[in-house]
Amino acid sequence: MIRASFLRLPTIITKQWTVQVEKTYTYCYLNGVPLRNSDDALLVNWCELTVTTTDGKVTYHNSFATSYPLRDENVA
């Protein structure tokens, strides 16, 4: 995903150990994002999750839209 460099998204980072490795979970989110480029577009709340290992390898990446309001307390 390409993001504008001037846009600072709320970001939450957590770390968890699996059986063998430590994984870092990075959540970026934004509320009130238009679903399309029009004046009558539906506004959604967007979240992206990236999971990486300690050597920087991305093991999972996904994003989704929801109507549920996202906050630091409930996104991770």
PDB file of N, H, CA, C and O in Angstrom:
ATOM      1  N   MET A   1       0.831  -1.174   0.000  1.00  0.00           N
ATOM      2  CA  MET A   1       0.000   0.000   0.000  1.00  0.00           C
ATOM      3  C   MET A   1       0.876   1.238   0.000  1.00  0.00           C
ATOM      4  O   MET A   1       1.884   1.287   0.706  1.00  0.00           O
ATOM      5  N   ILE A   2       0.503   2.237  -0.783  1.00  0.00           N
ATOM      6  H   ILE A   2      -0.315   2.198  -1.356  1.00  0.00           H
ATOM      7  CA  ILE A   2       1.243   3.491  -0.844  1.00  0.00           C
ATOM      8  C   ILE A   2       0.481   4.524  -0.016  1.00  0.00           C
ATOM      9  O   ILE A   2      -0.709   4.755  -0.231  1.00  0.00           O
ATOM     10  N   ARG A   3       1.183   5.135   0.927  1.00  0.00           N
ATOM     11  H   ARG A   3       2.150   4.947   1.101  1.00  0.00           H
ATOM     12  CA  ARG A   3       0.573   6.151   1.773  1.00  0.00           C
ATOM     13  C   ARG A   3       1.236   7.492   1.519  1.00  0.00           C
ATOM     14  O   ARG A   3       2.433   7.560   1.237  1.00  0.00           O
ATOM     15  N   ALA A   4       0.455   8.555   1.619  1.00  0.00           N
ATOM     16  H   ALA A   4      -0.516   8.500   1.847  1.00  0.00           H
ATOM     17  CA  ALA A   4       1.022   9.888   1.513  1.00  0.00           C
ATOM     18  C   ALA A   4       1.943  10.119   2.709  1.00  0.00           C
ATOM     19  O   ALA A   4       1.574   9.808   3.841  1.00  0.00           O
ATOM     20  N   SER A   5       3.122  10.652   2.472  1.00  0.00           N
ATOM     21  H   SER A   5       3.422  10.904   1.553  1.00  0.00           H
ATOM     22  CA  SER A   5       4.103  10.809   3.543  1.00  0.00           C
ATOM     23  C   SER A   5       3.674  11.836   4.590  1.00  0.00           C
ATOM     24  O   SER A   5       4.169  11.804   5.717  1.00  0.00           O
ATOM     25  N   PHE A   6       2.776  12.731   4.246  1.00  0.00           N
ATOM     26  H   PHE A   6       2.374  12.757   3.331  1.00  0.00           H
ATOM     27  CA  PHE A   6       2.339  13.748   5.191  1.00  0.00           C
ATOM     28  C   PHE A   6       1.208  13.256   6.097  1.00  0.00           C
ATOM     29  O   PHE A   6       0.862  13.933   7.065  1.00  0.00           O
ATOM     30  N   LEU A   7       0.638  12.111   5.806  1.00  0.00           N
ATOM     31  H   LEU A   7       0.920  11.561   5.019  1.00  0.00           H
ATOM     32  CA  LEU A   7      -0.478  11.583   6.577  1.00  0.00           C
ATOM     33  C   LEU A   7       0.034  10.723   7.724  1.00  0.00           C
ATOM     34  O   LEU A   7       0.680   9.700   7.499  1.00  0.00           O
ATOM     35  N   ARG A   8      -0.254  11.139   8.952  1.00  0.00           N
ATOM     36  H   ARG A   8      -0.778  11.970   9.134  1.00  0.00           H
ATOM     37  CA  ARG A   8       0.149  10.363  10.131  1.00  0.00           C
ATOM     38  C   ARG A   8      -1.051   9.603  10.644  1.00  0.00           C
ATOM     39  O   ARG A   8      -1.986  10.186  11.194  1.00  0.00           O
ATOM     40  N   LEU A   9      -1.018   8.305  10.460  1.00  0.00           N
ATOM     41  H   LEU A   9      -0.259   7.831  10.013  1.00  0.00           H
ATOM     42  CA  LEU A   9      -2.117   7.456  10.887  1.00  0.00           C
ATOM     43  C   LEU A   9      -1.909   7.016  12.321  1.00  0.00           C
ATOM     44  O   LEU A   9      -0.773   6.793  12.739  1.00  0.00           O
ATOM     45  N   PRO A  10      -2.993   6.887  13.090  1.00  0.00           N
ATOM     46  CA  PRO A  10      -2.853   6.284  14.414  1.00  0.00           C
ATOM     47  C   PRO A  10      -2.301   4.869  14.246  1.00  0.00           C
ATOM     48  O   PRO A  10      -2.775   4.111  13.399  1.00  0.00           O
ATOM     49  N   THR A  11      -1.306   4.518  15.047  1.00  0.00           N
ATOM     50  H   THR A  11      -0.921   5.134  15.735  1.00  0.00           H
ATOM     51  CA  THR A  11      -0.635   3.228  14.920  1.00  0.00           C
ATOM     52  C   THR A  11      -0.441   2.602  16.293  1.00  0.00           C
ATOM     53  O   THR A  11      -0.028   3.271  17.240  1.00  0.00           O
ATOM     54  N   ILE A  12      -0.740   1.322  16.391  1.00  0.00           N
ATOM     55  H   ILE A  12      -1.076   0.778  15.621  1.00  0.00           H
ATOM     56  CA  ILE A  12      -0.535   0.546  17.605  1.00  0.00           C
ATOM     57  C   ILE A  12       0.415  -0.600  17.263  1.00  0.00           C
ATOM     58  O   ILE A  12       0.224  -1.287  16.260  1.00  0.00           O
ATOM     59  N   ILE A  13       1.440  -0.809  18.096  1.00  0.00           N
ATOM     60  H   ILE A  13       1.596  -0.251  18.911  1.00  0.00           H
ATOM     61  CA  ILE A  13       2.394  -1.886  17.880  1.00  0.00           C
ATOM     62  C   ILE A  13       2.412  -2.778  19.121  1.00  0.00           C
ATOM     63  O   ILE A  13       2.610  -2.304  20.240  1.00  0.00           O
ATOM     64  N   THR A  14       2.203  -4.075  18.902  1.00  0.00           N
ATOM     65  H   THR A  14       2.042  -4.460  17.993  1.00  0.00           H
ATOM     66  CA  THR A  14       2.282  -5.045  19.990  1.00  0.00           C
ATOM     67  C   THR A  14       3.249  -6.151  19.582  1.00  0.00           C
ATOM     68  O   THR A  14       3.482  -6.385  18.396  1.00  0.00           O
ATOM     69  N   LYS A  15       3.804  -6.824  20.579  1.00  0.00           N
ATOM     70  H   LYS A  15       3.615  -6.634  21.542  1.00  0.00           H
ATOM     71  CA  LYS A  15       4.711  -7.944  20.315  1.00  0.00           C
ATOM     72  C   LYS A  15       4.191  -9.167  21.042  1.00  0.00           C
ATOM     73  O   LYS A  15       3.714  -9.085  22.173  1.00  0.00           O
ATOM     74  N   GLN A  16       4.293 -10.313  20.365  1.00  0.00           N
ATOM     75  H   GLN A  16       4.681 -10.380  19.446  1.00  0.00           H
ATOM     76  CA  GLN A  16       3.859 -11.575  20.951  1.00  0.00           C
ATOM     77  C   GLN A  16       4.854 -12.673  20.592  1.00  0.00           C
ATOM     78  O   GLN A  16       5.409 -12.706  19.494  1.00  0.00           O
ATOM     79  N   TRP A  17       5.060 -13.563  21.546  1.00  0.00           N
ATOM     80  H   TRP A  17       4.610 -13.536  22.439  1.00  0.00           H
ATOM     81  CA  TRP A  17       5.893 -14.735  21.293  1.00  0.00           C
ATOM     82  C   TRP A  17       5.009 -15.885  20.858  1.00  0.00           C
ATOM     83  O   TRP A  17       4.005 -16.189  21.503  1.00  0.00           O
ATOM     84  N   THR A  18       5.387 -16.524  19.758  1.00  0.00           N
ATOM     85  H   THR A  18       6.202 -16.276  19.235  1.00  0.00           H
ATOM     86  CA  THR A  18       4.765 -17.791  19.401  1.00  0.00           C
ATOM     87  C   THR A  18       5.656 -18.874  20.002  1.00  0.00           C
ATOM     88  O   THR A  18       6.486 -18.575  20.860  1.00  0.00           O
ATOM     89  N   VAL A  19       5.507 -20.084  19.584  1.00  0.00           N
ATOM     90  H   VAL A  19       4.832 -20.327  18.886  1.00  0.00           H
ATOM     91  CA  VAL A  19       6.309 -21.172  20.144  1.00  0.00           C
ATOM     92  C   VAL A  19       7.805 -20.930  19.926  1.00  0.00           C
ATOM     93  O   VAL A  19       8.613 -21.246  20.798  1.00  0.00           O
ATOM     94  N   GLN A  20       8.178 -20.376  18.775  1.00  0.00           N
ATOM     95  H   GLN A  20       7.521 -20.119  18.066  1.00  0.00           H
ATOM     96  CA  GLN A  20       9.600 -20.257  18.441  1.00  0.00           C
ATOM     97  C   GLN A  20      10.094 -18.841  18.187  1.00  0.00           C
ATOM     98  O   GLN A  20      11.284 -18.577  18.359  1.00  0.00           O
ATOM     99  N   VAL A  21       9.230 -17.930  17.787  1.00  0.00           N
ATOM    100  H   VAL A  21       8.264 -18.144  17.647  1.00  0.00           H
ATOM    101  CA  VAL A  21       9.701 -16.600  17.381  1.00  0.00           C
ATOM    102  C   VAL A  21       8.839 -15.487  17.988  1.00  0.00           C
ATOM    103  O   VAL A  21       7.683 -15.688  18.362  1.00  0.00           O
ATOM    104  N   GLU A  22       9.451 -14.321  18.065  1.00  0.00           N
ATOM    105  H   GLU A  22      10.390 -14.157  17.761  1.00  0.00           H
ATOM    106  CA  GLU A  22       8.708 -13.135  18.470  1.00  0.00           C
ATOM    107  C   GLU A  22       8.139 -12.486  17.211  1.00  0.00           C
ATOM    108  O   GLU A  22       8.843 -12.337  16.212  1.00  0.00           O
ATOM    109  N   LYS A  23       6.877 -12.104  17.261  1.00  0.00           N
ATOM    110  H   LYS A  23       6.305 -12.224  18.072  1.00  0.00           H
ATOM    111  CA  LYS A  23       6.239 -11.435  16.129  1.00  0.00           C
ATOM    112  C   LYS A  23       5.755 -10.062  16.567  1.00  0.00           C
ATOM    113  O   LYS A  23       5.284  -9.879  17.689  1.00  0.00           O
ATOM    114  N   THR A  24       5.879  -9.097  15.657  1.00  0.00           N
ATOM    115  H   THR A  24       6.261  -9.245  14.744  1.00  0.00           H
ATOM    116  CA  THR A  24       5.424  -7.740  15.895  1.00  0.00           C
ATOM    117  C   THR A  24       4.162  -7.501  15.074  1.00  0.00           C
ATOM    118  O   THR A  24       4.146  -7.712  13.861  1.00  0.00           O
ATOM    119  N   TYR A  25       3.107  -7.059  15.751  1.00  0.00           N
ATOM    120  H   TYR A  25       3.120  -6.888  16.736  1.00  0.00           H
ATOM    121  CA  TYR A  25       1.826  -6.765  15.117  1.00  0.00           C
ATOM    122  C   TYR A  25       1.674  -5.254  15.048  1.00  0.00           C
ATOM    123  O   TYR A  25       1.629  -4.583  16.079  1.00  0.00           O
ATOM    124  N   THR A  26       1.594  -4.716  13.831  1.00  0.00           N
ATOM    125  H   THR A  26       1.631  -5.261  12.994  1.00  0.00           H
ATOM    126  CA  THR A  26       1.464  -3.277  13.641  1.00  0.00           C
ATOM    127  C   THR A  26       0.094  -2.986  13.044  1.00  0.00           C
ATOM    128  O   THR A  26      -0.225  -3.431  11.941  1.00  0.00           O
ATOM    129  N   TYR A  27      -0.711  -2.232  13.789  1.00  0.00           N
ATOM    130  H   TYR A  27      -0.451  -1.871  14.684  1.00  0.00           H
ATOM    131  CA  TYR A  27      -2.060  -1.858  13.362  1.00  0.00           C
ATOM    132  C   TYR A  27      -2.069  -0.370  13.033  1.00  0.00           C
ATOM    133  O   TYR A  27      -1.698   0.452  13.871  1.00  0.00           O
ATOM    134  N   CYS A  28      -2.488  -0.022  11.830  1.00  0.00           N
ATOM    135  H   CYS A  28      -2.790  -0.690  11.150  1.00  0.00           H
ATOM    136  CA  CYS A  28      -2.717   1.376  11.442  1.00  0.00           C
ATOM    137  C   CYS A  28      -4.205   1.503  11.160  1.00  0.00           C
ATOM    138  O   CYS A  28      -4.815   0.593  10.600  1.00  0.00           O
ATOM    139  N   TYR A  29      -4.793   2.636  11.549  1.00  0.00           N
ATOM    140  H   TYR A  29      -4.297   3.376  12.004  1.00  0.00           H
ATOM    141  CA  TYR A  29      -6.229   2.774  11.317  1.00  0.00           C
ATOM    142  C   TYR A  29      -6.614   4.227  11.085  1.00  0.00           C
ATOM    143  O   TYR A  29      -5.861   5.147  11.405  1.00  0.00           O
ATOM    144  N   LEU A  30      -7.799   4.413  10.522  1.00  0.00           N
ATOM    145  H   LEU A  30      -8.411   3.666  10.262  1.00  0.00           H
ATOM    146  CA  LEU A  30      -8.338   5.742  10.278  1.00  0.00           C
ATOM    147  C   LEU A  30      -9.854   5.633  10.195  1.00  0.00           C
ATOM    148  O   LEU A  30     -10.381   4.768   9.496  1.00  0.00           O
ATOM    149  N   ASN A  31     -10.545   6.497  10.898  1.00  0.00           N
ATOM    150  H   ASN A  31     -10.117   7.200  11.465  1.00  0.00           H
ATOM    151  CA  ASN A  31     -12.010   6.528  10.884  1.00  0.00           C
ATOM    152  C   ASN A  31     -12.505   7.559   9.873  1.00  0.00           C
ATOM    153  O   ASN A  31     -11.841   8.566   9.628  1.00  0.00           O
ATOM    154  N   GLY A  32     -13.664   7.304   9.295  1.00  0.00           N
ATOM    155  H   GLY A  32     -14.203   6.486   9.495  1.00  0.00           H
ATOM    156  CA  GLY A  32     -14.311   8.257   8.398  1.00  0.00           C
ATOM    157  C   GLY A  32     -13.683   8.354   7.023  1.00  0.00           C
ATOM    158  O   GLY A  32     -13.592   9.444   6.457  1.00  0.00           O
ATOM    159  N   VAL A  33     -13.251   7.234   6.481  1.00  0.00           N
ATOM    160  H   VAL A  33     -13.326   6.349   6.940  1.00  0.00           H
ATOM    161  CA  VAL A  33     -12.637   7.208   5.153  1.00  0.00           C
ATOM    162  C   VAL A  33     -13.717   6.948   4.110  1.00  0.00           C
ATOM    163  O   VAL A  33     -14.480   5.992   4.247  1.00  0.00           O
ATOM    164  N   PRO A  34     -13.801   7.792   3.050  1.00  0.00           N
ATOM    165  CA  PRO A  34     -14.802   7.530   2.013  1.00  0.00           C
ATOM    166  C   PRO A  34     -14.476   6.248   1.247  1.00  0.00           C
ATOM    167  O   PRO A  34     -13.325   5.996   0.892  1.00  0.00           O
ATOM    168  N   LEU A  35     -15.504   5.451   1.002  1.00  0.00           N
ATOM    169  H   LEU A  35     -16.439   5.656   1.291  1.00  0.00           H
ATOM    170  CA  LEU A  35     -15.322   4.175   0.312  1.00  0.00           C
ATOM    171  C   LEU A  35     -15.038   4.362  -1.181  1.00  0.00           C
ATOM    172  O   LEU A  35     -14.460   3.486  -1.824  1.00  0.00           O
ATOM    173  N   ARG A  36     -15.439   5.486  -1.712  1.00  0.00           N
ATOM    174  H   ARG A  36     -15.908   6.198  -1.189  1.00  0.00           H
ATOM    175  CA  ARG A  36     -15.137   5.808  -3.111  1.00  0.00           C
ATOM    176  C   ARG A  36     -14.996   7.320  -3.236  1.00  0.00           C
ATOM    177  O   ARG A  36     -15.256   8.053  -2.282  1.00  0.00           O
ATOM    178  N   ASN A  37     -14.588   7.781  -4.398  1.00  0.00           N
ATOM    179  H   ASN A  37     -14.377   7.185  -5.174  1.00  0.00           H
ATOM    180  CA  ASN A  37     -14.338   9.197  -4.626  1.00  0.00           C
ATOM    181  C   ASN A  37     -15.589   9.888  -5.170  1.00  0.00           C
ATOM    182  O   ASN A  37     -15.701  10.157  -6.366  1.00  0.00           O
ATOM    183  N   SER A  38     -16.528  10.169  -4.254  1.00  0.00           N
ATOM    184  H   SER A  38     -16.436   9.950  -3.282  1.00  0.00           H
ATOM    185  CA  SER A  38     -17.723  10.914  -4.648  1.00  0.00           C
ATOM    186  C   SER A  38     -18.274  11.622  -3.417  1.00  0.00           C
ATOM    187  O   SER A  38     -17.936  11.277  -2.285  1.00  0.00           O
ATOM    188  N   ASP A  39     -19.125  12.615  -3.651  1.00  0.00           N
ATOM    189  H   ASP A  39     -19.400  12.895  -4.571  1.00  0.00           H
ATOM    190  CA  ASP A  39     -19.690  13.392  -2.546  1.00  0.00           C
ATOM    191  C   ASP A  39     -20.633  12.571  -1.672  1.00  0.00           C
ATOM    192  O   ASP A  39     -20.781  12.859  -0.485  1.00  0.00           O
ATOM    193  N   ASP A  40     -21.270  11.556  -2.243  1.00  0.00           N
ATOM    194  H   ASP A  40     -21.150  11.322  -3.207  1.00  0.00           H
ATOM    195  CA  ASP A  40     -22.231  10.756  -1.484  1.00  0.00           C
ATOM    196  C   ASP A  40     -21.648   9.409  -1.031  1.00  0.00           C
ATOM    197  O   ASP A  40     -22.393   8.472  -0.742  1.00  0.00           O
ATOM    198  N   ALA A  41     -20.321   9.321  -0.971  1.00  0.00           N
ATOM    199  H   ALA A  41     -19.717  10.083  -1.205  1.00  0.00           H
ATOM    200  CA  ALA A  41     -19.663   8.059  -0.627  1.00  0.00           C
ATOM    201  C   ALA A  41     -19.961   7.642   0.808  1.00  0.00           C
ATOM    202  O   ALA A  41     -20.065   8.480   1.703  1.00  0.00           O
ATOM    203  N   LEU A  42     -20.091   6.368   1.006  1.00  0.00           N
ATOM    204  H   LEU A  42     -20.006   5.688   0.278  1.00  0.00           H
ATOM    205  CA  LEU A  42     -20.239   5.791   2.334  1.00  0.00           C
ATOM    206  C   LEU A  42     -18.921   5.954   3.087  1.00  0.00           C
ATOM    207  O   LEU A  42     -17.858   5.662   2.538  1.00  0.00           O
ATOM    208  N   LEU A  43     -18.977   6.414   4.333  1.00  0.00           N
ATOM    209  H   LEU A  43     -19.840   6.650   4.779  1.00  0.00           H
ATOM    210  CA  LEU A  43     -17.780   6.561   5.151  1.00  0.00           C
ATOM    211  C   LEU A  43     -17.584   5.299   5.984  1.00  0.00           C
ATOM    212  O   LEU A  43     -18.515   4.816   6.630  1.00  0.00           O
ATOM    213  N   VAL A  44     -16.370   4.775   5.960  1.00  0.00           N
ATOM    214  H   VAL A  44     -15.615   5.167   5.435  1.00  0.00           H
ATOM    215  CA  VAL A  44     -16.042   3.556   6.702  1.00  0.00           C
ATOM    216  C   VAL A  44     -14.833   3.828   7.594  1.00  0.00           C
ATOM    217  O   VAL A  44     -14.159   4.849   7.461  1.00  0.00           O
ATOM    218  N   ASN A  45     -14.580   2.906   8.488  1.00  0.00           N
ATOM    219  H   ASN A  45     -15.127   2.076   8.596  1.00  0.00           H
ATOM    220  CA  ASN A  45     -13.399   2.963   9.330  1.00  0.00           C
ATOM    221  C   ASN A  45     -12.458   1.878   8.835  1.00  0.00           C
ATOM    222  O   ASN A  45     -12.849   0.719   8.696  1.00  0.00           O
ATOM    223  N   TRP A  46     -11.205   2.264   8.569  1.00  0.00           N
ATOM    224  H   TRP A  46     -10.887   3.205   8.682  1.00  0.00           H
ATOM    225  CA  TRP A  46     -10.243   1.400   7.895  1.00  0.00           C
ATOM    226  C   TRP A  46      -9.141   0.986   8.866  1.00  0.00           C
ATOM    227  O   TRP A  46      -8.707   1.784   9.696  1.00  0.00           O
ATOM    228  N   CYS A  47      -8.690  -0.266   8.761  1.00  0.00           N
ATOM    229  H   CYS A  47      -9.043  -0.914   8.087  1.00  0.00           H
ATOM    230  CA  CYS A  47      -7.604  -0.767   9.592  1.00  0.00           C
ATOM    231  C   CYS A  47      -6.696  -1.665   8.750  1.00  0.00           C
ATOM    232  O   CYS A  47      -7.161  -2.429   7.904  1.00  0.00           O
ATOM    233  N   GLU A  48      -5.403  -1.554   9.003  1.00  0.00           N
ATOM    234  H   GLU A  48      -5.025  -0.934   9.691  1.00  0.00           H
ATOM    235  CA  GLU A  48      -4.414  -2.391   8.329  1.00  0.00           C
ATOM    236  C   GLU A  48      -3.593  -3.114   9.392  1.00  0.00           C
ATOM    237  O   GLU A  48      -3.195  -2.513  10.389  1.00  0.00           O
ATOM    238  N   LEU A  49      -3.344  -4.390   9.180  1.00  0.00           N
ATOM    239  H   LEU A  49      -3.668  -4.878   8.370  1.00  0.00           H
ATOM    240  CA  LEU A  49      -2.523  -5.182  10.090  1.00  0.00           C
ATOM    241  C   LEU A  49      -1.345  -5.763   9.319  1.00  0.00           C
ATOM    242  O   LEU A  49      -1.515  -6.386   8.271  1.00  0.00           O
ATOM    243  N   THR A  50      -0.135  -5.546   9.863  1.00  0.00           N
ATOM    244  H   THR A  50       0.003  -5.040  10.715  1.00  0.00           H
ATOM    245  CA  THR A  50       1.071  -6.143   9.307  1.00  0.00           C
ATOM    246  C   THR A  50       1.775  -6.889  10.428  1.00  0.00           C
ATOM    247  O   THR A  50       2.025  -6.330  11.496  1.00  0.00           O
ATOM    248  N   VAL A  51       2.095  -8.164  10.181  1.00  0.00           N
ATOM    249  H   VAL A  51       1.892  -8.619   9.314  1.00  0.00           H
ATOM    250  CA  VAL A  51       2.816  -8.984  11.161  1.00  0.00           C
ATOM    251  C   VAL A  51       4.210  -9.236  10.610  1.00  0.00           C
ATOM    252  O   VAL A  51       4.369  -9.685   9.475  1.00  0.00           O
ATOM    253  N   THR A  52       5.221  -8.943  11.427  1.00  0.00           N
ATOM    254  H   THR A  52       5.092  -8.579  12.349  1.00  0.00           H
ATOM    255  CA  THR A  52       6.605  -9.136  11.009  1.00  0.00           C
ATOM    256  C   THR A  52       7.370  -9.929  12.066  1.00  0.00           C
ATOM    257  O   THR A  52       6.998  -9.954  13.239  1.00  0.00           O
ATOM    258  N   THR A  53       8.449 -10.575  11.620  1.00  0.00           N
ATOM    259  H   THR A  53       8.751 -10.554  10.666  1.00  0.00           H
ATOM    260  CA  THR A  53       9.352 -11.268  12.536  1.00  0.00           C
ATOM    261  C   THR A  53      10.467 -10.300  12.921  1.00  0.00           C
ATOM    262  O   THR A  53      10.549  -9.197  12.381  1.00  0.00           O
ATOM    263  N   THR A  54      11.321 -10.709  13.850  1.00  0.00           N
ATOM    264  H   THR A  54      11.255 -11.605  14.290  1.00  0.00           H
ATOM    265  CA  THR A  54      12.378  -9.806  14.319  1.00  0.00           C
ATOM    266  C   THR A  54      13.380  -9.437  13.234  1.00  0.00           C
ATOM    267  O   THR A  54      14.045  -8.407  13.342  1.00  0.00           O
ATOM    268  N   ASP A  55      13.503 -10.249  12.198  1.00  0.00           N
ATOM    269  H   ASP A  55      12.962 -11.086  12.111  1.00  0.00           H
ATOM    270  CA  ASP A  55      14.411  -9.917  11.097  1.00  0.00           C
ATOM    271  C   ASP A  55      13.738  -9.054  10.022  1.00  0.00           C
ATOM    272  O   ASP A  55      14.341  -8.782   8.984  1.00  0.00           O
ATOM    273  N   GLY A  56      12.490  -8.620  10.264  1.00  0.00           N
ATOM    274  H   GLY A  56      12.000  -8.841  11.108  1.00  0.00           H
ATOM    275  CA  GLY A  56      11.795  -7.730   9.347  1.00  0.00           C
ATOM    276  C   GLY A  56      10.960  -8.420   8.283  1.00  0.00           C
ATOM    277  O   GLY A  56      10.341  -7.743   7.461  1.00  0.00           O
ATOM    278  N   LYS A  57      10.924  -9.725   8.273  1.00  0.00           N
ATOM    279  H   LYS A  57      11.426 -10.274   8.941  1.00  0.00           H
ATOM    280  CA  LYS A  57      10.148 -10.454   7.273  1.00  0.00           C
ATOM    281  C   LYS A  57       8.656 -10.306   7.564  1.00  0.00           C
ATOM    282  O   LYS A  57       8.208 -10.557   8.683  1.00  0.00           O
ATOM    283  N   VAL A  58       7.892  -9.899   6.553  1.00  0.00           N
ATOM    284  H   VAL A  58       8.256  -9.696   5.644  1.00  0.00           H
ATOM    285  CA  VAL A  58       6.440  -9.766   6.690  1.00  0.00           C
ATOM    286  C   VAL A  58       5.821 -11.148   6.531  1.00  0.00           C
ATOM    287  O   VAL A  58       5.975 -11.796   5.496  1.00  0.00           O
ATOM    288  N   THR A  59       5.118 -11.590   7.573  1.00  0.00           N
ATOM    289  H   THR A  59       4.992 -11.063   8.414  1.00  0.00           H
ATOM    290  CA  THR A  59       4.489 -12.908   7.518  1.00  0.00           C
ATOM    291  C   THR A  59       2.988 -12.819   7.267  1.00  0.00           C
ATOM    292  O   THR A  59       2.353 -13.813   6.914  1.00  0.00           O
ATOM    293  N   TYR A  60       2.418 -11.621   7.450  1.00  0.00           N
ATOM    294  H   TYR A  60       2.934 -10.814   7.737  1.00  0.00           H
ATOM    295  CA  TYR A  60       0.983 -11.431   7.212  1.00  0.00           C
ATOM    296  C   TYR A  60       0.732  -9.958   6.978  1.00  0.00           C
ATOM    297  O   TYR A  60       1.318  -9.100   7.639  1.00  0.00           O
ATOM    298  N   HIS A  61      -0.152  -9.670   6.022  1.00  0.00           N
ATOM    299  H   HIS A  61      -0.628 -10.366   5.485  1.00  0.00           H
ATOM    300  CA  HIS A  61      -0.556  -8.289   5.762  1.00  0.00           C
ATOM    301  C   HIS A  61      -1.983  -8.302   5.232  1.00  0.00           C
ATOM    302  O   HIS A  61      -2.306  -9.048   4.309  1.00  0.00           O
ATOM    303  N   ASN A  62      -2.838  -7.464   5.829  1.00  0.00           N
ATOM    304  H   ASN A  62      -2.576  -6.858   6.580  1.00  0.00           H
ATOM    305  CA  ASN A  62      -4.225  -7.390   5.385  1.00  0.00           C
ATOM    306  C   ASN A  62      -4.804  -6.060   5.839  1.00  0.00           C
ATOM    307  O   ASN A  62      -4.281  -5.428   6.756  1.00  0.00           O
ATOM    308  N   SER A  63      -5.874  -5.643   5.203  1.00  0.00           N
ATOM    309  H   SER A  63      -6.300  -6.156   4.458  1.00  0.00           H
ATOM    310  CA  SER A  63      -6.596  -4.450   5.640  1.00  0.00           C
ATOM    311  C   SER A  63      -8.088  -4.718   5.480  1.00  0.00           C
ATOM    312  O   SER A  63      -8.508  -5.570   4.698  1.00  0.00           O
ATOM    313  N   PHE A  64      -8.867  -3.971   6.239  1.00  0.00           N
ATOM    314  H   PHE A  64      -8.526  -3.279   6.875  1.00  0.00           H
ATOM    315  CA  PHE A  64     -10.309  -4.166   6.178  1.00  0.00           C
ATOM    316  C   PHE A  64     -11.026  -2.882   6.523  1.00  0.00           C
ATOM    317  O   PHE A  64     -10.441  -1.964   7.098  1.00  0.00           O
ATOM    318  N   ALA A  65     -12.310  -2.822   6.165  1.00  0.00           N
ATOM    319  H   ALA A  65     -12.785  -3.568   5.698  1.00  0.00           H
ATOM    320  CA  ALA A  65     -13.174  -1.683   6.465  1.00  0.00           C
ATOM    321  C   ALA A  65     -14.298  -2.171   7.362  1.00  0.00           C
ATOM    322  O   ALA A  65     -14.773  -3.299   7.229  1.00  0.00           O
ATOM    323  N   THR A  66     -14.717  -1.311   8.273  1.00  0.00           N
ATOM    324  H   THR A  66     -14.331  -0.394   8.381  1.00  0.00           H
ATOM    325  CA  THR A  66     -15.769  -1.658   9.219  1.00  0.00           C
ATOM    326  C   THR A  66     -16.602  -0.428   9.547  1.00  0.00           C
ATOM    327  O   THR A  66     -16.174   0.700   9.302  1.00  0.00           O
ATOM    328  N   SER A  67     -17.778  -0.642  10.095  1.00  0.00           N
ATOM    329  H   SER A  67     -18.126  -1.558  10.294  1.00  0.00           H
ATOM    330  CA  SER A  67     -18.590   0.475  10.579  1.00  0.00           C
ATOM    331  C   SER A  67     -18.339   0.715  12.068  1.00  0.00           C
ATOM    332  O   SER A  67     -18.821   1.701  12.626  1.00  0.00           O
ATOM    333  N   TYR A  68     -17.592  -0.176  12.710  1.00  0.00           N
ATOM    334  H   TYR A  68     -17.201  -0.977  12.256  1.00  0.00           H
ATOM    335  CA  TYR A  68     -17.304  -0.065  14.133  1.00  0.00           C
ATOM    336  C   TYR A  68     -16.238   1.018  14.356  1.00  0.00           C
ATOM    337  O   TYR A  68     -15.192   0.979  13.709  1.00  0.00           O
ATOM    338  N   PRO A  69     -16.477   1.977  15.249  1.00  0.00           N
ATOM    339  CA  PRO A  69     -15.474   3.035  15.497  1.00  0.00           C
ATOM    340  C   PRO A  69     -14.172   2.451  16.073  1.00  0.00           C
ATOM    341  O   PRO A  69     -14.197   1.691  17.041  1.00  0.00           O
ATOM    342  N   LEU A  70     -13.050   2.815  15.469  1.00  0.00           N
ATOM    343  H   LEU A  70     -13.029   3.432  14.682  1.00  0.00           H
ATOM    344  CA  LEU A  70     -11.759   2.288  15.903  1.00  0.00           C
ATOM    345  C   LEU A  70     -11.049   3.297  16.801  1.00  0.00           C
ATOM    346  O   LEU A  70     -11.060   4.501  16.542  1.00  0.00           O
ATOM    347  N   ARG A  71     -10.422   2.769  17.877  1.00  0.00           N
ATOM    348  H   ARG A  71     -10.413   1.792  18.087  1.00  0.00           H
ATOM    349  CA  ARG A  71      -9.654   3.575  18.818  1.00  0.00           C
ATOM    350  C   ARG A  71      -8.417   2.779  19.226  1.00  0.00           C
ATOM    351  O   ARG A  71      -8.326   1.580  18.963  1.00  0.00           O
ATOM    352  N   ASP A  72      -7.482   3.446  19.860  1.00  0.00           N
ATOM    353  H   ASP A  72      -7.556   4.420  20.073  1.00  0.00           H
ATOM    354  CA  ASP A  72      -6.288   2.737  20.358  1.00  0.00           C
ATOM    355  C   ASP A  72      -6.681   1.576  21.260  1.00  0.00           C
ATOM    356  O   ASP A  72      -6.033   0.529  21.243  1.00  0.00           O
ATOM    357  N   GLU A  73      -7.721   1.752  22.037  1.00  0.00           N
ATOM    358  H   GLU A  73      -8.247   2.602  22.051  1.00  0.00           H
ATOM    359  CA  GLU A  73      -8.124   0.756  23.022  1.00  0.00           C
ATOM    360  C   GLU A  73      -8.776  -0.496  22.411  1.00  0.00           C
ATOM    361  O   GLU A  73      -8.798  -1.545  23.055  1.00  0.00           O
ATOM    362  N   ASN A  74      -9.300  -0.406  21.198  1.00  0.00           N
ATOM    363  H   ASN A  74      -9.282   0.446  20.675  1.00  0.00           H
ATOM    364  CA  ASN A  74     -10.020  -1.561  20.653  1.00  0.00           C
ATOM    365  C   ASN A  74      -9.492  -2.071  19.312  1.00  0.00           C
ATOM    366  O   ASN A  74     -10.039  -3.032  18.771  1.00  0.00           O
ATOM    367  N   VAL A  75      -8.470  -1.468  18.776  1.00  0.00           N
ATOM    368  H   VAL A  75      -8.026  -0.688  19.216  1.00  0.00           H
ATOM    369  CA  VAL A  75      -8.011  -1.873  17.453  1.00  0.00           C
ATOM    370  C   VAL A  75      -7.134  -3.128  17.485  1.00  0.00           C
ATOM    371  O   VAL A  75      -7.154  -3.919  16.542  1.00  0.00           O
ATOM    372  N   ALA A  76      -6.381  -3.310  18.540  1.00  0.00           N
ATOM    373  H   ALA A  76      -6.365  -2.668  19.306  1.00  0.00           H
ATOM    374  CA  ALA A  76      -5.471  -4.468  18.609  1.00  0.00           C
ATOM    375  C   ALA A  76      -6.102  -5.616  19.357  1.00  0.00           C
ATOM    376  O   ALA A  76      -5.481  -6.668  19.511  1.00  0.00           O
TER     377      ALA A  76
END
